[in-house]
Amino acid sequence: ESFKEIVMTTIIEEYESILSKASIAGSATDEMIASAEQQLAIRFPAPYRKFLKKYGAALGVGFEIAGLYESSGDGSPMWEHVVKKSEQFRRFTKEYLPATLVPISDDGCEVVFYINAEPLPENTACSILAYGPGIDGEVVTSSFEEFVVKLANGTIEA
């Protein structure tokens, strides 16, 4: 195994451990994912699609990952819905942010983290970018799993 493979294996293990302790929405169906992609006119990167299929959305201690889930209709949901969040952000950012950026989390203050849904080859890493006061599209990581680990551990440098 190469050093990169070992590091990625460790990140995947930590990613799964973090999400196993989070409140998760439950898996999103292929139909839910296809509908969300159609509504947003994008295709989610493979690692985020895997997250949606396995977890749906996640809320952990000090972090949240927007996703897809069945709405029960009673009260406000525990998780952020990625389509609603995207549509809301697009209304405010359409002048200066490309539609391929999908908001999936934030730092609890003013920095929003976007996954880049530009069309890429199937097993290509996907970038997570930060936008906020004084931060204009800085790439915080090129791995969705690493992003979740850093977000949960409070080690995102944006």
BELVEN-V552831 format. One record per residue. N is the residue number from 1. RES is the residue in one small letter. SS is DSSP state (alpha for helix, beta for strand, coil for the rest). D_LAST is the distance of its C-alpha to the last C-alpha in whole Angstrom. Layout:
N_RES_SS_D_LAST, N_RES_SS_D_LAST
This chain:
1_e_coil_31, 2_s_coil_28, 3_f_alpha_26, 4_k_alpha_23, 5_e_alpha_25, 6_i_alpha_26, 7_v_alpha_22, 8_m_alpha_21, 9_t_alpha_24, 10_t_alpha_23, 11_i_alpha_20, 12_i_alpha_22, 13_e_alpha_24, 14_e_alpha_21, 15_y_alpha_20, 16_e_alpha_23, 17_s_alpha_24, 18_i_alpha_21, 19_l_alpha_22, 20_s_alpha_26, 21_k_alpha_25, 22_a_coil_23, 23_s_beta_25, 24_i_beta_26, 25_a_coil_27, 26_g_coil_30, 27_s_coil_30, 28_a_coil_30, 29_t_coil_33, 30_d_alpha_33, 31_e_alpha_34, 32_m_alpha_31, 33_i_alpha_29, 34_a_alpha_31, 35_s_alpha_31, 36_a_alpha_28, 37_e_alpha_27, 38_q_alpha_30, 39_q_alpha_29, 40_l_alpha_26, 41_a_coil_28, 42_i_coil_25, 43_r_coil_25, 44_f_coil_23, 45_p_coil_21, 46_a_alpha_24, 47_p_alpha_21, 48_y_alpha_21, 49_r_alpha_24, 50_k_alpha_25, 51_f_alpha_23, 52_l_alpha_25, 53_k_alpha_28, 54_k_alpha_28, 55_y_coil_26, 56_g_coil_26, 57_a_coil_23, 58_a_beta_21, 59_l_beta_21, 60_g_beta_20, 61_v_coil_20, 62_g_coil_16, 63_f_beta_15, 64_e_beta_17, 65_i_beta_17, 66_a_coil_19, 67_g_beta_22, 68_l_coil_26, 69_y_coil_29, 70_e_coil_32, 71_s_coil_32, 72_s_coil_35, 73_g_coil_35, 74_d_coil_36, 75_g_coil_33, 76_s_coil_30, 77_p_coil_28, 78_m_coil_26, 79_w_coil_23, 80_e_coil_22, 81_h_beta_23, 82_v_alpha_21, 83_v_alpha_24, 84_k_alpha_24, 85_k_alpha_21, 86_s_alpha_21, 87_e_alpha_24, 88_q_alpha_22, 89_f_alpha_19, 90_r_alpha_21, 91_r_alpha_24, 92_f_alpha_21, 93_t_alpha_19, 94_k_coil_22, 95_e_coil_22, 96_y_coil_19, 97_l_coil_17, 98_p_coil_19, 99_a_coil_21, 100_t_coil_20, 101_l_beta_17, 102_v_beta_17, 103_p_beta_15, 104_i_beta_15, 105_s_beta_13, 106_d_beta_11, 107_d_coil_10, 108_g_coil_13, 109_c_coil_12, 110_e_coil_11, 111_v_coil_8, 112_v_beta_10, 113_f_beta_9, 114_y_beta_12, 115_i_beta_14, 116_n_beta_16, 117_a_coil_20, 118_e_coil_21, 119_p_coil_24, 120_l_coil_24, 121_p_coil_27, 122_e_coil_27, 123_n_coil_25, 124_t_coil_23, 125_a_coil_19, 126_c_coil_17, 127_s_coil_13, 128_i_beta_11, 129_l_beta_9, 130_a_beta_6, 131_y_beta_8, 132_g_beta_9, 133_p_coil_10, 134_g_coil_10, 135_i_beta_7, 136_d_beta_10, 137_g_beta_9, 138_e_beta_7, 139_v_beta_8, 140_v_beta_6, 141_t_beta_10, 142_s_coil_13, 143_s_coil_15, 144_f_alpha_15, 145_e_alpha_17, 146_e_alpha_14, 147_f_alpha_12, 148_v_alpha_14, 149_v_alpha_15, 150_k_alpha_11, 151_l_alpha_11, 152_a_alpha_14, 153_n_alpha_14, 154_g_coil_11, 155_t_coil_9, 156_i_coil_6, 157_e_coil_4, 158_a_coil_0
